[in-house]
C-alpha cells in the first residue's frame, strides 16, 4: 500500500490512466505475492448521525467489514475528481447506521495479492486481471432531516380543525 499523489499514473487502469484522486492524495494497493488479501483497518467513533460511509473506489472485489460484520458495498454513482485526466470516479457506500454513535472497527479488504477475487484463483501479476486498487474521499453521510409525510400534515390540520370546532362549541 502506498499514498498516491495527484500526478500518479497506473497502467492497471487502462492505457496510462491516472488513479482517480480527490484532493492531493489517495491510497493505492498494489498486486503482490502471498495469496492473502491486504487489509486497511481503523477503529474509531462512528458519528451519531451517520447513515453510511461513502468512498471512491477503483478496482475489483473489495470487501468492507463494520464492527466485524461483512457489509454489502453499494454503487451510488460517479462523482467529479480533482484530476482533469480522470474527471469522474465511481463512488460506493456501506451502511453504518447500526453502529451510529458507537466505536467500531472499519476494515477494507483488498484482494491485491495477485488475486482479484476471494476465490483464491491466481491471476498473473501484470495482466489486466491483477488490478491495483485505489481508495479515496472517505466520508460519513448524515441521516437526512426528518420530513413528515403529507398524511401527517393532513392529520395535524384535521386535529387543529377538530380543536377549533370544540372550542367554538364551548363558547356558545
DSSP file (Angstrom, degrees, kcal/mol; ACC not computed):
  #  RESIDUE AA STRUCTURE BP1 BP2  ACC     N-H-->O    O-->H-N    N-H-->O    O-->H-N    TCO  KAPPA ALPHA  PHI   PSI    X-CA   Y-CA   Z-CA
    1    1 A X              0   0    0      0, 0.0     2,-0.3     0, 0.0    28,-0.2   0.000 360.0 360.0 360.0 145.7    0.0    0.0    0.0
    2    2 A X  E     -A   28   0A   0     26,-2.6    26,-3.7     2,-0.0     2,-0.4  -0.983 360.0 -99.7-155.0 165.3    1.2    3.5   -0.6
    3    3 A X  E     -A   27   0A   0     -2,-0.3     2,-0.4    24,-0.2    24,-0.2  -0.754  35.8-152.3 -89.2 132.2   -0.1    7.1   -0.9
    4    4 A X  E     -A   26   0A   0     22,-3.4    22,-1.6    -2,-0.4     2,-0.2  -0.811   3.7-145.2-103.4 143.8   -0.6    8.4   -4.4
    5    5 A X  E >   -A   25   0A   0     -2,-0.4     3,-2.1    20,-0.2    20,-0.2  -0.594  35.6 -95.2-101.4 174.1   -0.4   12.0   -5.4
    6    6 A X  T 3  S+     0   0    0     18,-0.9    15,-0.1     1,-0.3    19,-0.1   0.695 122.0  55.1 -62.2 -21.1   -2.5   13.7   -8.0
    7    7 A X  T 3  S+     0   0    0     17,-0.2    -1,-0.3    11,-0.1    17,-0.0   0.395  79.7 123.9 -93.3   2.9    0.2   13.2  -10.7
    8    8 A X    <   -     0   0    0     -3,-2.1    11,-0.8    11,-0.1     2,-0.4  -0.334  42.5-162.8 -67.3 143.7    0.3    9.4  -10.3
    9    9 A X  B     -F   18   0B   0      9,-0.2     2,-0.4    -2,-0.0     9,-0.2  -0.987   5.8-172.5-126.7 139.7   -0.3    7.1  -13.3
   10   10 A X    >   -     0   0    0      7,-2.4     3,-1.5    -2,-0.4     7,-0.4  -0.969  17.5-156.7-136.1 118.4   -1.1    3.4  -13.2
   11   11 A X  G >  S+     0   0    0     -2,-0.4     3,-1.5     1,-0.3    -1,-0.1   0.638  86.8  77.7 -70.0 -13.8   -1.3    1.2  -16.3
   12   12 A X  G 3  S+     0   0    0      1,-0.3    -1,-0.3     5,-0.1     3,-0.1   0.731  91.5  54.8 -67.0 -19.7   -3.6   -1.3  -14.5
   13   13 A X  G <  S-     0   0    0     -3,-1.5    -1,-0.3     1,-0.4     2,-0.2   0.253 129.0 -71.6 -95.9  12.5   -6.5    1.1  -15.0
   14   14 A X  S X  S-     0   0    0     -3,-1.5     2,-1.1     3,-0.1     3,-0.9  -0.733  92.4 -12.3 124.2-175.7   -6.0    1.4  -18.8
   15   15 A X  T 3  S-     0   0    0      1,-0.3    -4,-0.1    -2,-0.2    -3,-0.1  -0.393 127.3 -41.7 -64.5  97.6   -3.5    2.9  -21.1
   16   16 A X  T 3  S+     0   0    0     -2,-1.1    -1,-0.3     1,-0.2    -5,-0.2   0.779  90.5 170.1  51.5  32.9   -1.6    5.1  -18.7
   17   17 A X    <   -     0   0    0     -3,-0.9    -7,-2.4    -7,-0.4    -4,-0.3  -0.470  32.7-117.8 -70.6 143.3   -4.8    6.2  -16.9
   18   18 A X  B     -F    9   0B   0     -9,-0.2     2,-0.4    -2,-0.1    -9,-0.2  -0.445  26.2-104.8 -76.9 155.1   -4.3    8.2  -13.7
   19   19 A X        -     0   0    0    -11,-0.8     2,-0.2   -14,-0.2   -11,-0.1  -0.666  46.3-108.3 -69.9 131.7   -5.6    6.9  -10.4
   20   20 A X        -     0   0    0     -2,-0.4     2,-0.4    65,-0.1    38,-0.1  -0.466  44.9-170.6 -66.0 133.2   -8.7    9.0   -9.6
   21   21 A X        -     0   0    0     65,-0.2    61,-1.8    -2,-0.2     2,-0.5  -0.988  22.9-160.9-133.5 132.3   -7.8   11.4   -6.8
   22   22 A X  S    S-     0   0    0     -2,-0.4     3,-0.5     3,-0.3   115,-0.3  -0.958  78.1 -13.5-104.9 126.8   -9.9   13.7   -4.7
   23   23 A X  S    S-     0   0    0     -2,-0.5    59,-0.1     1,-0.2    -2,-0.0  -0.497 116.9 -46.6  76.0-153.4   -7.7   16.3   -3.1
   24   24 A X  S    S+     0   0    0     -2,-0.1   -18,-0.9     1,-0.1     2,-0.3   0.714 116.9  37.6 -90.4 -22.1   -4.0   15.8   -3.2
   25   25 A X  E     +A    5   0A   0     -3,-0.5    -3,-0.3   -20,-0.2     2,-0.3  -0.929  49.5 177.8-138.3 154.7   -3.7   12.2   -2.1
   26   26 A X  E     -A    4   0A   0    -22,-1.6   -22,-3.4    -2,-0.3     2,-0.5  -0.917  35.3-106.4-141.7 166.6   -5.3    8.7   -2.4
   27   27 A X  E     -AB   3 135A   0    108,-2.6   108,-2.4    -2,-0.3     2,-0.4  -0.874  32.4-163.7 -99.0 127.9   -4.4    5.3   -1.0
   28   28 A X  E     -AB   2 134A   0    -26,-3.7   -26,-2.6    -2,-0.5     2,-0.5  -0.917   6.2-164.2-111.9 139.3   -3.1    2.7   -3.6
   29   29 A X  E     - B   0 133A   0    104,-2.7   104,-2.5    -2,-0.4     2,-0.3  -0.991  14.8-155.2-122.9 125.2   -2.9   -1.0   -3.0
   30   30 A X        -     0   0    0     -2,-0.5     2,-0.1   102,-0.2   102,-0.1  -0.691  24.6 -99.8-104.5 149.5   -0.7   -3.0   -5.4
   31   31 A X        +     0   0    0     -2,-0.3    82,-0.3    99,-0.2     2,-0.3  -0.445  54.3 163.2 -60.1 137.0   -0.8   -6.6   -6.5
   32   32 A X        -     0   0    0     80,-1.5     3,-0.3    -2,-0.1     2,-0.2  -0.815  38.2 -88.5-143.1-177.8    1.9   -8.5   -4.6
   33   33 A X  S    S+     0   0    0     -2,-0.3    81,-0.1     1,-0.2     3,-0.1  -0.604  82.8  77.1 -94.7 160.5    2.7  -12.1   -3.8
   34   34 A X  S    S-     0   0    0     79,-0.2    -1,-0.2    -2,-0.2     3,-0.1  -0.087  79.4-120.4 136.0 -39.3    1.3  -14.0   -0.8
   35   35 A X  S    S+     0   0    0     78,-0.6     2,-0.3    -3,-0.3    -1,-0.1   0.291  78.2 104.3  88.9 -12.1   -2.3  -15.1   -1.5
   36   36 A X  S    S-     0   0    0     -3,-0.1    -1,-0.3     1,-0.1    76,-0.2  -0.779  76.1-106.3-101.5 150.1   -3.9  -13.3    1.4
   37   37 A X        -     0   0    0     -2,-0.3     2,-0.3    74,-0.1    74,-0.2  -0.385  29.3-120.0 -70.4 150.9   -5.9  -10.1    1.0
   38   38 A X  E     -G  110   0C   0     72,-2.3    72,-3.3    -2,-0.1     2,-0.4  -0.668  32.8-157.6 -82.8 146.1   -4.4   -6.8    2.1
   39   39 A X  E     -G  109   0C   0     -2,-0.3     2,-0.5    70,-0.2    70,-0.2  -0.953  19.4-159.8-129.2 148.9   -6.4   -5.0    4.7
   40   40 A X  E     -G  108   0C   0     68,-2.5    68,-2.9    -2,-0.4     2,-0.4  -0.991  24.8-177.0-122.7 118.3   -6.7   -1.5    5.9
   41   41 A X  E     +G  107   0C   0     -2,-0.5     2,-0.3    66,-0.2    66,-0.2  -0.947  12.4 169.4-126.3 137.7   -8.2   -1.3    9.4
   42   42 A X  E     -G  106   0C   0     64,-2.5    64,-3.2    -2,-0.4     2,-0.5  -0.975  17.9-154.2-145.6 130.9   -9.2    1.5   11.7
   43   43 A X  E     +G  105   0C   0     -2,-0.3     2,-0.3    62,-0.3    62,-0.2  -0.904  39.8 124.5-103.1 132.4  -11.1    1.6   14.9
   44   44 A X  E     -G  104   0C   0     60,-2.3    60,-2.7    -2,-0.5     2,-0.4  -0.964  59.9 -62.4-168.4-178.5  -12.9    4.8   15.8
   45   45 A X  E     -G  103   0C   0     -2,-0.3     2,-0.5    58,-0.2    58,-0.3  -0.678  38.1-143.2 -84.6 128.2  -16.2    6.5   16.6
   46   46 A X        -     0   0    0     56,-3.1    55,-1.7    -2,-0.4    56,-0.2  -0.803  36.1-105.2 -85.3 126.8  -18.9    6.4   14.1
   47   47 A X    >   -     0   0    0     -2,-0.5     3,-1.8    53,-0.2    54,-0.3  -0.190  24.3-120.8 -54.7 145.3  -20.8    9.8   14.2
   48   48 A X  T 3  S+     0   0    0     52,-0.3    -1,-0.1     1,-0.3    52,-0.1   0.797 112.4  44.4 -59.7 -31.3  -24.1    9.6   15.9
   49   49 A X  T 3  S+     0   0    0     51,-0.0    94,-2.5    93,-0.0    -1,-0.3   0.336  85.1 131.0 -95.8   7.9  -26.0   10.8   12.8
   50   50 A X  E <   +C  142   0A   0     -3,-1.8    92,-0.2    92,-0.2    50,-0.2  -0.381  24.0 168.2 -69.8 135.0  -24.1    8.6   10.3
   51   51 A X  E     -     0   0A   0     90,-3.1    45,-1.7     1,-0.4    46,-1.2   0.713  66.6  -1.0-107.4 -41.8  -26.1    6.6    7.9
   52   52 A X  E     -CD 141  95A   0     89,-1.0    89,-3.0    43,-0.3     2,-0.6  -0.970  58.4-123.9-147.5 161.2  -23.4    5.4    5.5
   53   53 A X  E     -CD 140  94A   0     41,-2.6    41,-1.9    -2,-0.3     2,-0.3  -0.956  34.1-163.3-104.0 121.1  -19.7    5.5    4.8
   54   54 A X  E     +CD 139  93A   0     85,-3.5    85,-2.4    -2,-0.6     2,-0.3  -0.836  16.2 159.7-109.1 145.8  -19.1    6.8    1.3
   55   55 A X  E     - D   0  92A   0     37,-2.2    37,-2.9    -2,-0.3     2,-0.4  -0.994  41.1-111.8-160.6 153.9  -15.9    6.5   -0.7
   56   56 A X  E     -CD 136  91A   0     80,-2.9    80,-1.9    -2,-0.3     2,-0.4  -0.732  38.8-179.1 -83.0 137.3  -14.3    6.5   -4.1
   57   57 A X  E     -C  135   0A   0     33,-1.6     2,-0.5    -2,-0.4    78,-0.2  -0.961  15.3-175.5-144.6 127.0  -13.0    3.0   -5.1
   58   58 A X  E     +C  134   0A   0     76,-2.5    76,-2.4    -2,-0.4     2,-0.3  -0.981  54.8  48.7-120.3 117.3  -11.2    2.0   -8.2
   59   59 A X  S    S-     0   0    0     -2,-0.5     2,-0.3    74,-0.2     3,-0.2  -0.933  80.5 -73.6 147.8-168.3  -10.5   -1.8   -8.5
   60   60 A X  S    S+     0   0    0     -2,-0.3    51,-0.4     1,-0.2    -2,-0.1  -0.895  88.3  11.4-124.7 152.7  -12.3   -5.1   -8.2
   61   61 A X        +     0   0    0     -2,-0.3    50,-0.7     1,-0.2     2,-0.4   0.888  65.6 173.6  54.0  58.6  -13.6   -7.2   -5.3
   62   62 A X  E     -H  110   0C   0     -3,-0.2     2,-0.4    48,-0.1    48,-0.2  -0.761  14.1-160.1 -89.1 138.9  -13.4   -5.0   -2.3
   63   63 A X  E     -H  109   0C   0     46,-2.2    46,-3.2    -2,-0.4     2,-0.4  -0.978   3.4-162.7-119.3 139.5  -14.9   -6.3    1.0
   64   64 A X  E     -HI 108  71C   0      7,-0.7     7,-3.0    -2,-0.4     2,-0.4  -0.982   2.1-166.7-124.8 130.3  -15.8   -3.9    3.8
   65   65 A X  E     -HI 107  70C   0     42,-2.7    42,-2.5    -2,-0.4     2,-0.5  -0.942   1.8-168.6-115.0 135.5  -16.4   -5.0    7.4
   66   66 A X  E >  S-HI 106  69C   0      3,-2.5     3,-1.8    -2,-0.4    40,-0.2  -0.991  80.4 -11.6-123.9 121.6  -18.0   -2.8   10.0
   67   67 A X  T 3  S-     0   0    0     38,-2.7    39,-0.1    -2,-0.5    -1,-0.1   0.820 130.9 -55.5  59.0  31.4  -17.8   -4.0   13.6
   68   68 A X  T 3  S+     0   0    0     37,-0.5     2,-0.5     1,-0.2    -1,-0.3   0.376 114.0 118.1  84.6  -4.3  -16.6   -7.3   12.3
   69   69 A X  E <   -I   66   0C   0     -3,-1.8    -3,-2.5     1,-0.0     2,-0.4  -0.845  68.3-123.6-101.9 128.5  -19.6   -7.8   10.1
   70   70 A X  E     -I   65   0C   0     -2,-0.5     2,-0.3    -5,-0.2    -5,-0.2  -0.551  34.2-162.6 -67.9 124.5  -19.2   -8.1    6.3
   71   71 A X  E     -I   64   0C   0     -7,-3.0    -7,-0.7    -2,-0.4     2,-0.1  -0.858  22.2-104.7-113.0 144.9  -21.4   -5.3    4.8
   72   72 A X        -     0   0    0     -2,-0.3     2,-0.6    -9,-0.1    23,-0.5  -0.427  28.2-136.6 -64.7 139.8  -22.6   -5.0    1.2
   73   73 A X        -     0   0    0    -11,-0.2     2,-0.5    21,-0.1    21,-0.2  -0.901  23.6-160.2 -99.3 117.1  -20.8   -2.4   -0.9
   74   74 A X  E     -E   93   0A   0     19,-2.8    19,-2.2    -2,-0.6     2,-0.3  -0.860  15.6-130.5-107.8 127.7  -23.3   -0.4   -2.9
   75   75 A X  E     +E   92   0A   0     -2,-0.5    17,-0.3    17,-0.2     3,-0.1  -0.596  26.3 177.0 -70.9 128.0  -22.6    1.6   -6.0
   76   76 A X  E     -     0   0A   0     15,-2.5     2,-0.3     1,-0.4    16,-0.2   0.406  48.2 -87.7-115.7   0.3  -24.1    5.1   -5.6
   77   77 A X  E     -E   91   0A   0     14,-0.9    14,-3.4     2,-0.0    -1,-0.4  -0.812  52.0 -55.8 129.7-169.0  -22.9    6.8   -8.7
   78   78 A X  E     -E   90   0A   0     -2,-0.3     2,-0.3    12,-0.2    12,-0.2  -0.831  41.1-162.3-112.5 153.7  -20.0    8.8  -10.0
   79   79 A X  E     -E   89   0A   0     10,-2.3    10,-1.9    -2,-0.3    -2,-0.0  -0.940  28.3 -98.8-130.4 152.5  -18.5   12.0   -8.6
   80   80 A X  E     -E   88   0A   0     -2,-0.3     8,-0.3     8,-0.2     2,-0.2  -0.369  37.8-151.1 -66.2 150.4  -16.2   14.6  -10.0
   81   81 A X        -     0   0    0      6,-1.9   -59,-0.2     2,-0.2    -1,-0.0  -0.699  24.0-121.5-114.0 172.1  -12.5   14.3   -9.2
   82   82 A X  S    S+     0   0    0    -61,-1.8     2,-0.7    -2,-0.2   -60,-0.1   0.419  90.8  90.8 -88.4  -0.3   -9.8   17.0   -8.8
   83   83 A X    >   -     0   0    0    -62,-0.5     3,-1.6     3,-0.5    -2,-0.2  -0.864  64.3-157.9-102.5 111.8   -7.8   15.2  -11.5
   84   84 A X  T 3  S+     0   0    0     -2,-0.7     3,-0.5     1,-0.3    -1,-0.1   0.763  92.5  60.1 -62.3 -23.9   -8.6   16.5  -15.0
   85   85 A X  T 3  S+     0   0    0      1,-0.3    -1,-0.3     2,-0.1     2,-0.3   0.709 116.7  32.4 -76.0 -18.9   -7.3   13.3  -16.7
   86   86 A X  S <  S+     0   0    0     -3,-1.6    -3,-0.5   -67,-0.1    -1,-0.3  -0.699  74.4 176.2-132.7  80.6  -10.0   11.3  -14.7
   87   87 A X        +     0   0    0     -3,-0.5    -6,-1.9    -2,-0.3     2,-0.3   0.742  66.7  26.5 -66.1 -25.6  -12.9   13.8  -14.4
   88   88 A X  E     - E   0  80A   0     -8,-0.3     2,-0.3    -4,-0.1    -8,-0.2  -0.943  64.4-171.8-134.0 159.4  -15.3   11.3  -12.7
   89   89 A X  E     - E   0  79A   0    -10,-1.9   -10,-2.3    -2,-0.3     2,-0.2  -0.986  33.4 -95.2-146.9 152.8  -14.8    8.3  -10.5
   90   90 A X  E     - E   0  78A   0     -2,-0.3   -33,-1.6   -12,-0.2     2,-0.4  -0.487  36.4-157.7 -73.5 137.0  -17.1    5.6   -9.1
   91   91 A X  E     -DE  56  77A   0    -14,-3.4   -15,-2.5   -35,-0.2   -14,-0.9  -0.895   9.2-172.8-115.3 146.9  -18.5    6.1   -5.5
   92   92 A X  E     -DE  55  75A   0    -37,-2.9   -37,-2.2    -2,-0.4     2,-0.3  -0.845   7.6-151.4-132.0 165.2  -19.7    3.5   -3.2
   93   93 A X  E     -DE  54  74A   0    -19,-2.2   -19,-2.8    -2,-0.3     2,-0.4  -0.993   3.5-160.6-141.6 148.4  -21.5    3.4    0.2
   94   94 A X  E     -D   53   0A   0    -41,-1.9   -41,-2.6    -2,-0.3     2,-0.4  -0.997  31.6-114.8-126.2 132.4  -21.6    0.9    3.1
   95   95 A X  E     +D   52   0A   0    -23,-0.5   -43,-0.3    -2,-0.4   -29,-0.1  -0.526  41.4 162.1 -68.9 122.4  -24.4    1.1    5.6
   96   96 A X    >   +     0   0    0    -45,-1.7     3,-2.1    -2,-0.4     4,-0.3   0.265  39.2 112.0-119.3   6.8  -23.0    2.0    9.1
   97   97 A X  G >  S+     0   0    0    -46,-1.2     3,-1.3     1,-0.3   -45,-0.1   0.811  70.9  60.0 -57.5 -34.0  -26.3    3.1   10.7
   98   98 A X  G 3  S+     0   0    0      1,-0.2    -1,-0.3   -47,-0.2    -2,-0.1   0.735 110.6  44.0 -65.0 -16.9  -26.4    0.2   13.2
   99   99 A X  G X  S+     0   0    0     -3,-2.1     3,-2.1   -48,-0.1   -53,-0.4   0.334  81.3 136.8-106.7   5.2  -23.1    1.5   14.5
  100  100 A X  T <  S+     0   0    0     -3,-1.3   -52,-0.3    -4,-0.3   -53,-0.2  -0.288  77.0  13.0 -57.9 132.2  -24.0    5.2   14.6
  101  101 A X  T 3  S+     0   0    0    -55,-1.7    -1,-0.3   -54,-0.3     2,-0.3   0.553 113.1  99.2  79.1   8.4  -22.8    6.8   17.9
  102  102 A X  S <  S-     0   0    0     -3,-2.1   -56,-3.1   -56,-0.2     2,-0.5  -0.788  78.5-107.7-122.0 164.5  -20.6    3.8   18.7
  103  103 A X  E     +G   45   0C   0     -2,-0.3     2,-0.3   -58,-0.3   -58,-0.2  -0.820  50.5 161.6 -89.2 130.1  -17.0    2.8   18.5
  104  104 A X  E     -G   44   0C   0    -60,-2.7   -60,-2.3    -2,-0.5     2,-0.5  -0.975  39.8-110.8-147.8 158.1  -16.5    0.2   15.7
  105  105 A X  E     -G   43   0C   0     -2,-0.3   -38,-2.7   -62,-0.2   -37,-0.5  -0.803  24.1-159.0 -91.9 130.3  -13.7   -1.2   13.6
  106  106 A X  E     -GH  42  66C   0    -64,-3.2   -64,-2.5    -2,-0.5     2,-0.4  -0.938  13.5-176.2-104.4 129.9  -13.8   -0.4    9.9
  107  107 A X  E     -GH  41  65C   0    -42,-2.5   -42,-2.7    -2,-0.5     2,-0.5  -0.979  13.7-164.3-133.7 122.8  -11.9   -2.9    7.7
  108  108 A X  E     -GH  40  64C   0    -68,-2.9   -68,-2.5    -2,-0.4     2,-0.5  -0.903  11.7-162.1-100.5 129.2  -11.3   -2.7    4.0
  109  109 A X  E     -GH  39  63C   0    -46,-3.2   -46,-2.2    -2,-0.5     2,-0.4  -0.961   5.4-170.5-119.3 120.7  -10.1   -5.9    2.5
  110  110 A X  E     -GH  38  62C   0    -72,-3.3   -72,-2.3    -2,-0.5     2,-1.5  -0.911  22.7-143.7-111.7 132.6   -8.4   -5.9   -1.0
  111  111 A X        +     0   0    0    -50,-0.7   -74,-0.1    -2,-0.4   -51,-0.1  -0.638  54.5 135.0 -89.9  77.8   -7.6   -9.0   -3.0
  112  112 A X        +     0   0    0     -2,-1.5   -80,-1.5   -76,-0.2     2,-0.7   0.244  32.0 100.7-110.0  11.2   -4.4   -7.4   -4.3
  113  113 A X  S    S-     0   0    0      2,-0.3   -78,-0.6   -82,-0.3   -79,-0.2  -0.209 119.9 -67.7 -92.9  45.6   -2.1  -10.3   -3.8
  114  114 A X  S    S+     0   0    0     -2,-0.7     9,-3.0     1,-0.3     2,-0.4   0.536 119.8  96.1  81.8   5.8   -2.1  -11.4   -7.4
  115  115 A X        -     0   0    0      7,-0.2    -2,-0.3   -79,-0.1    -1,-0.3  -0.986  52.7-169.8-127.8 137.9   -5.8  -12.4   -6.9
  116  116 A X  S    S+     0   0    0      5,-0.4     2,-0.3    -2,-0.4    -5,-0.2   0.452  72.2  41.0-108.3  -1.5   -8.7  -10.2   -7.8
  117  117 A X  S >  S-     0   0    0      4,-0.3     3,-0.5    -7,-0.1   -57,-0.0  -0.788  85.2-110.7-132.4-179.0  -11.5  -12.2   -6.2
  118  118 A X  T 3  S+     0   0    0     -2,-0.3   -81,-0.0     1,-0.2   -57,-0.0   0.164  95.1  90.2-101.3  18.7  -11.9  -14.0   -3.0
  119  119 A X  T 3  S-     0   0    0      2,-0.1    -1,-0.2     1,-0.0     3,-0.1   0.684  95.5-122.1 -84.2 -18.7  -12.0  -17.5   -4.6
  120  120 A X    <   +     0   0    0     -3,-0.5     2,-0.4     1,-0.3    -2,-0.1   0.445  61.9 145.5  89.9   0.3   -8.2  -17.9   -4.3
  121  121 A X        -     0   0    0      1,-0.1    -5,-0.4     0, 0.0    -4,-0.3  -0.602  48.6-125.6 -72.7 124.3   -7.8  -18.4   -8.1
  122  122 A X        -     0   0    0     -2,-0.4     2,-0.4    -7,-0.1    -7,-0.2  -0.404  21.3-163.3 -76.4 147.2   -4.5  -16.8   -9.0
  123  123 A X        -     0   0    0     -9,-3.0     2,-0.4    -2,-0.1     3,-0.0  -0.956  32.5-105.8-119.2 145.1   -4.0  -14.2  -11.7
  124  124 A X    >   -     0   0    0     -2,-0.4     3,-2.0     1,-0.1     6,-0.4  -0.564  39.2-114.8 -73.4 126.6   -0.7  -13.4  -13.2
  125  125 A X  T 3  S+     0   0    0     -2,-0.4     3,-0.1     1,-0.3    -1,-0.1  -0.386 101.7  33.8 -62.7 134.6    0.6  -10.1  -11.8
  126  126 A X  T 3  S+     0   0    0      4,-0.5    -1,-0.3     1,-0.5     2,-0.2   0.241  93.9 108.3 100.7 -11.1    0.9   -7.5  -14.6
  127  127 A X  S X  S-     0   0    0     -3,-2.0     3,-1.5     1,-0.1    -1,-0.5  -0.547  87.8-103.6 -89.6 164.1   -2.1   -8.8  -16.5
  128  128 A X  T 3  S+     0   0    0      1,-0.3     3,-0.1    -2,-0.2    -1,-0.1   0.751 120.5  60.5 -59.3 -22.0   -5.4   -6.9  -16.7
  129  129 A X  T 3  S+     0   0    0      1,-0.2     2,-1.2    -5,-0.2    -1,-0.3   0.720  91.5  68.6 -79.3 -19.2   -6.9   -9.3  -14.2
  130  130 A X  S <  S+     0   0    0     -3,-1.5    -4,-0.5    -6,-0.4   -99,-0.2  -0.682  80.1 178.5 -98.8  80.8   -4.3   -8.5  -11.5
  131  131 A X        -     0   0    0     -2,-1.2   -17,-0.2    -3,-0.1     2,-0.1  -0.460  27.8-127.7 -90.4 153.3   -5.5   -5.0  -10.8
  132  132 A X        -     0   0    0     -2,-0.2     2,-0.4  -102,-0.1  -102,-0.2  -0.435  26.0-133.9 -82.3 168.7   -4.4   -2.3   -8.4
  133  133 A X  E     -B   29   0A   0   -104,-2.5  -104,-2.7    -2,-0.1     2,-0.4  -0.963  13.2-162.8-128.4 144.7   -6.9   -0.7   -6.1
  134  134 A X  E     -BC  28  58A   0    -76,-2.4   -76,-2.5    -2,-0.4     2,-0.4  -0.998   4.9-173.3-129.3 131.4   -7.4    3.0   -5.2
  135  135 A X  E     +BC  27  57A   0   -108,-2.4  -108,-2.6    -2,-0.4     2,-0.3  -0.987  20.8 147.8-124.7 132.1   -9.4    4.2   -2.2
  136  136 A X  E     + C   0  56A   0    -80,-1.9   -80,-2.9    -2,-0.4  -110,-0.1  -0.974  41.0  32.7-157.6 163.4  -10.1    7.9   -1.6
  137  137 A X  E     -     0   0A   0     -2,-0.3     2,-0.3  -115,-0.3    -1,-0.1   0.847  63.2-175.4  54.2  48.3  -12.5   10.5   -0.3
  138  138 A X  E     +     0   0A   0    -83,-0.2     2,-0.3    -3,-0.1   -83,-0.2  -0.565  13.8 154.3 -73.2 133.0  -13.9    8.5    2.6
  139  139 A X  E     - C   0  54A   0    -85,-2.4   -85,-3.5    -2,-0.3     2,-0.3  -0.978  41.3-119.8-158.4 149.1  -16.7   10.4    4.5
  140  140 A X  E     - C   0  53A   0     -2,-0.3     2,-0.4   -87,-0.2   -87,-0.2  -0.710  25.7-141.1 -86.1 138.7  -19.7    9.6    6.6
  141  141 A X  E     - C   0  52A   0    -89,-3.0   -90,-3.1    -2,-0.3   -89,-1.0  -0.842  18.6-128.1 -99.1 140.7  -23.1   10.7    5.4
  142  142 A X  E     - C   0  50A   0     -2,-0.4   -92,-0.2   -92,-0.2     2,-0.1  -0.454  29.1 -94.9 -83.5 156.8  -25.5   12.1    7.9
  143  143 A X        -     0   0    0    -94,-2.5    -1,-0.1    -2,-0.1     3,-0.1  -0.476  49.7-106.0 -65.2 139.4  -29.1   10.9    8.3
  144  144 A X        -     0   0    0     -2,-0.1    -1,-0.1     1,-0.1     3,-0.1  -0.330  42.1 -91.5 -65.8 152.1  -31.4   13.2    6.4
  145  145 A X        -     0   0    0      1,-0.1     2,-0.4    -3,-0.1    -1,-0.1  -0.353  49.6-101.4 -60.8 143.0  -33.5   15.6    8.4
  146  146 A X        -     0   0    0     -3,-0.1     2,-0.5     1,-0.0    -1,-0.1  -0.551  40.7-171.3 -72.6 124.2  -36.9   14.0    9.2
  147  147 A X        -     0   0    0     -2,-0.4    -3,-0.0    -3,-0.1    -1,-0.0  -0.975  22.7-123.3-118.5 120.2  -39.6   15.3    6.9
  148  148 A X        -     0   0    0     -2,-0.5     2,-0.1     1,-0.1     5,-0.0  -0.247  27.3-110.1 -62.2 148.8  -43.2   14.4    7.8
  149  149 A X    >>  -     0   0    0      1,-0.1     4,-1.4     4,-0.0     3,-0.9  -0.376  29.7-109.7 -69.9 156.2  -45.3   12.6    5.2
  150  150 A X  H 3> S+     0   0    0      1,-0.3     4,-2.2     2,-0.2     5,-0.2   0.854 120.0  59.4 -57.6 -34.8  -48.1   14.6    3.6
  151  151 A X  H 3> S+     0   0    0      1,-0.2     4,-2.4     2,-0.2    -1,-0.3   0.832 100.4  55.7 -63.1 -31.8  -50.6   12.4    5.6
  152  152 A X  H <> S+     0   0    0     -3,-0.9     4,-2.3     2,-0.2    -1,-0.2   0.912 107.6  48.2 -66.4 -42.4  -49.0   13.6    8.8
  153  153 A X  H  X S+     0   0    0     -4,-1.4     4,-2.7     2,-0.2    -2,-0.2   0.912 111.4  50.6 -62.6 -41.8  -49.7   17.2    7.9
  154  154 A X  H  X S+     0   0    0     -4,-2.2     4,-2.4     1,-0.2    -2,-0.2   0.910 111.5  47.3 -63.0 -42.7  -53.3   16.4    6.9
  155  155 A X  H  X S+     0   0    0     -4,-2.4     4,-2.2     2,-0.2    -1,-0.2   0.888 111.5  51.5 -65.8 -38.7  -53.8   14.6   10.3
  156  156 A X  H  X S+     0   0    0     -4,-2.3     4,-2.1     2,-0.2    -2,-0.2   0.929 111.7  46.5 -61.8 -46.7  -52.2   17.6   12.1
  157  157 A X  H  X S+     0   0    0     -4,-2.7     4,-2.4     1,-0.2    -2,-0.2   0.890 110.8  52.6 -63.7 -39.9  -54.6   20.0   10.3
  158  158 A X  H  X S+     0   0    0     -4,-2.4     4,-2.5     2,-0.2    -1,-0.2   0.890 107.9  51.9 -63.0 -39.9  -57.6   17.8   11.0
  159  159 A X  H  X S+     0   0    0     -4,-2.2     4,-2.3     2,-0.2    -2,-0.2   0.911 110.1  47.9 -62.5 -43.9  -56.7   17.8   14.7
  160  160 A X  H  X S+     0   0    0     -4,-2.1     4,-2.6     2,-0.2    -2,-0.2   0.901 111.4  50.9 -64.0 -40.3  -56.5   21.6   14.7
  161  161 A X  H  X S+     0   0    0     -4,-2.4     4,-2.4     2,-0.2    -2,-0.2   0.921 110.8  48.3 -62.9 -43.5  -59.8   21.8   12.9
  162  162 A X  H  X S+     0   0    0     -4,-2.5     4,-2.2     1,-0.2    -1,-0.2   0.894 111.9  50.0 -63.8 -39.3  -61.4   19.5   15.5
  163  163 A X  H  X S+     0   0    0     -4,-2.3     4,-2.6     2,-0.2    -2,-0.2   0.907 110.3  50.2 -64.5 -42.2  -59.9   21.5   18.3
  164  164 A X  H  X S+     0   0    0     -4,-2.6     4,-2.3     2,-0.2    -2,-0.2   0.913 111.1  48.3 -62.9 -43.3  -61.3   24.8   16.8
  165  165 A X  H  X S+     0   0    0     -4,-2.4     4,-2.0     2,-0.2    -1,-0.2   0.912 112.5  49.7 -62.7 -42.9  -64.8   23.3   16.4
  166  166 A X  H  X S+     0   0    0     -4,-2.2     4,-1.6     1,-0.2    -2,-0.2   0.923 112.7  45.9 -62.8 -45.8  -64.7   22.0   20.0
  167  167 A X  H  X S+     0   0    0     -4,-2.6     4,-1.4     1,-0.2    -1,-0.2   0.875 110.9  53.4 -66.2 -37.4  -63.6   25.5   21.4
  168  168 A X  H  < S+     0   0    0     -4,-2.3     4,-0.5     1,-0.2    -1,-0.2   0.897 108.1  50.3 -64.2 -40.0  -66.2   27.2   19.3
  169  169 A X  H >< S+     0   0    0     -4,-2.0     3,-0.7     1,-0.2    -1,-0.2   0.846 107.1  54.9 -67.6 -33.4  -68.9   25.0   20.7
  170  170 A X  H 3< S+     0   0    0     -4,-1.6    -1,-0.2     1,-0.2    -2,-0.2   0.826 104.2  54.5 -68.7 -31.2  -67.7   25.7   24.3
  171  171 A X  T 3<        0   0    0     -4,-1.4    -1,-0.2     1,-0.2    -2,-0.2   0.574 360.0 360.0 -80.7  -9.4  -68.0   29.5   23.8
  172  172 A X    <         0   0    0     -3,-0.7    -1,-0.2    -4,-0.5    -2,-0.1   0.437 360.0 360.0 -83.7 360.0  -71.7   29.3   22.7
